[in-house]
Amino acid sequence: KSSSTSRIRNIHKEALPLTRSQFIEVLLRAAVAIGGQKPTTEAISEFVTSVIVGTVMLPPLSPFPRSLHMLAGEYQDALLARRKTLREAWERFGRDSVAFKAMAQVMKMCDRTFHAKQVLSILALARRPEPAHEEMPHQGLGYDEFCEAVARLAMVWRRSSQAQGESEAATFPSQPKEGEPVKQKVVANRLEGFLARLADRLKPIRA
């Protein structure tokens, strides 16, 4: 009975999601394995460039400058100008993943090129690392995390339907690029438009 209980406990443990540190370890091991005889630092650098940035972190999961809200400029001004809408949206949609998906549904964002799993991936990317609590399941987003998640959504939000026959690569607006200066005005304009539409969509809900 003791061995059976232990086996069940181990199976349950193996089925748990990876923590951040475990996931990073897996990536490092993969980078070294793919790199073959290359020096470890070179193998990791090439893995990040070719695999993570080149094939994974693409629209709608493009890299986003996490500290952008701390810099004076158009993006920070947009956050402050729309803080009433952001605060209301945070209270309504920031409590858990189900509520966050509901915001994407309110904005009618999901289609054949952008679906619910990607919405959840954006939510996960916006979370701040919490090493001391990485074993605990995440629930809601903090306000700064929610603002980043909304900005990420705004960067892939499309104001109108795409033309028939348009390639999938062209369906998302231009995104911030790794290693290039961030165009704050572009990000701020996307955020302003998204929050203006969200405020309109929230009116019937308030009523």
Secondary structure as GFF3:
##gff-version 3
##sequence-region A 1 207
A	DSSP	alpha_helix	2	14	.	.	.	ID=ss1
A	DSSP	alpha_helix	20	35	.	.	.	ID=ss2
A	DSSP	alpha_helix	40	47	.	.	.	ID=ss3
A	DSSP	pi_helix	48	56	.	.	.	ID=ss4
A	DSSP	three_ten_helix	66	70	.	.	.	ID=ss5
A	DSSP	alpha_helix	74	81	.	.	.	ID=ss6
A	DSSP	alpha_helix	83	93	.	.	.	ID=ss7
A	DSSP	alpha_helix	97	106	.	.	.	ID=ss8
A	DSSP	alpha_helix	116	126	.	.	.	ID=ss9
A	DSSP	three_ten_helix	131	133	.	.	.	ID=ss10
A	DSSP	alpha_helix	143	156	.	.	.	ID=ss11
A	DSSP	three_ten_helix	168	170	.	.	.	ID=ss12
A	DSSP	alpha_helix	184	206	.	.	.	ID=ss13
###
